């Protein structure tokens, strides 16, 4: 399978570096064109009809999201190139957006490419405007830590501090909130372990992640190693997670 690709980045050195890495480590990628601006990219996309875009988010005049909004047909997948802060990256990942962070890590690049299908482009199924708004909120207010949770019907925007704990439900994840509400996400708990800020959350069990920073009330050994949350729920702490969990809560 050959994936026809366009690299879009206003930095020429960044484009050249990415192309060199793709040529050496990603044999399925066929770079058909490079663009240094959204205006240039628009013409190249219409001409080449690529399967995939490597798209820089931060570009002068028009950013990557504005470029996407200007295209009527999005019959391609998108891998964003970004230098956003870590909280914004979490929002991107939770919103089911693939990205590679500058400087580029080869394994991350290969993992993102492995998800691309030339027969089922994801570009038309993503609410890029919603994701851009999330990034802007993080850019303007670093204290506003939110996450875009993919649900069965779309996305739900949730404040990190409102999440008490998460529980695996086969290939889904139940997210328990401070107001007593429960949201079912279409993303697995394993993915949430990678997405969520490890300074705030800890996976205490194969089926449970807890918010240690905001909602952990106590740890009780007498009840069989359980974390007691401030909503009264008792979450089991697996024996193999015990040492790491105790080390973490000692740092508070």
Secondary structure, 3 states (H helix, E strand, C coil): CCEEEEEECCCHHHHHHHHHHHHHHCCCEEEEEEECCHHHHHHHHHHHCCCEEEEECCCCCCCHHHHHHHCCCCCCEEEEEECCCHHHHHHHHHCCCEEEECCCCHHHHHHHHHCCCCCCCCHHHCCHHHHHHHHHHHHHCCCCCEEEEEECCCEEEEEHHHEEEEEEECCEEEEEECCCCEEEECCCHHHHHHHCCCCCEEEEECCEEEECCCCEEEEECCCCCEEEECCCCEEECCHHHHHHHHHHHHCC
